[in-house]
Amino acid sequence: MGLSIRAENQIHERIARVFDDSAASIMSFCEAGENSSVRRGVFKYGDTMFNSLQIRRLLDEIEAVPYSERSPALHELAEAGYLAIRRRGYLFFLGD
């Protein structure tokens, strides 16, 4: 199954559909980050939650990847991140 991602608002209501990173492109992106990057904090086999400040850093890291090199799942992650920020919410990464 791989990693699943969902966005929630500030009272933890789901605001975007849950999507799966079945091709592991998001996990590859996370594992390729520098040790100081926020994306390195995503656990492959556990759950990770990012707040709005961490999401902003994650989006900066996504934006550093050339647009044409981003996987469809990475584009979807960025959209979910922007939605979560607008709703003062969170991104949840649900590992296997």
C-alpha positions in Angstrom: 0.0 0.0 0.0 2.7 2.5 0.8 2.2 5.9 2.4 -1.2 7.5 2.6 -1.7 11.3 3.0 -4.6 13.3 4.3 -5.2 17.0 5.0 -7.3 18.1 8.0 -8.5 21.5 9.2 -7.6 22.9 12.7 -10.3 20.8 14.4 -9.1 17.7 12.6 -11.9 17.3 10.1 -10.8 15.8 6.8 -10.6 18.6 4.2 -9.1 16.6 1.3 -9.5 13.1 0.1 -7.0 10.6 1.4 -4.6 9.6 -1.4 -2.0 6.8 -1.5 1.6 7.1 -2.6 1.5 3.6 -4.2 4.4 4.3 -6.5 6.5 5.5 -3.4 7.4 8.8 -5.2 6.6 10.9 -2.1 8.6 8.5 0.1 11.5 8.7 -2.3 11.3 12.5 -2.2 11.3 12.4 1.6 14.2 10.0 1.9 16.3 12.1 -0.6 16.1 15.2 1.6 19.0 16.6 3.5 19.1 15.7 7.2 18.0 19.2 8.1 14.9 19.1 5.7 11.4 18.8 7.1 10.6 16.0 4.7 13.2 13.7 6.3 10.9 13.6 9.3 8.2 11.5 7.5 8.2 8.0 8.8 7.9 5.1 6.4 6.4 2.7 8.9 4.6 5.1 11.2 2.4 8.2 11.3 3.7 11.7 10.9 1.8 15.0 11.4 2.9 18.4 10.0 1.5 21.6 11.3 1.2 24.7 9.1 4.7 25.9 9.7 6.2 22.6 8.8 3.9 22.4 5.8 5.3 25.7 4.6 8.8 24.3 4.8 7.7 21.2 3.0 6.1 23.2 0.2 9.4 25.2 -0.2 11.2 21.9 -0.6 8.6 20.7 -3.2 8.9 24.0 -5.1 12.7 23.4 -5.3 12.0 20.4 -7.5 11.6 21.4 -11.2 7.9 21.3 -12.1 8.4 18.8 -14.9 10.2 16.4 -12.5 7.5 16.2 -9.9 5.4 13.0 -9.8 1.6 13.3 -9.9 1.6 12.3 -6.2 4.0 15.1 -5.4 1.7 17.6 -7.2 -1.2 16.2 -5.2 0.8 16.5 -1.9 1.5 20.2 -2.7 -2.2 20.9 -3.4 -3.2 19.2 -0.1 -0.5 21.2 1.7 -1.8 24.6 0.3 -5.3 23.6 1.3 -4.2 22.6 4.8 -2.5 26.0 5.3 -5.5 27.9 4.1 -7.6 26.0 6.7 -5.0 26.4 9.4 -4.7 22.6 9.5 -2.4 19.7 9.2 -1.0 17.1 6.9 -0.9 13.5 8.1 1.4 10.9 6.6 0.2 7.4 7.4 2.9 4.8 7.0 2.4 1.0 6.6 
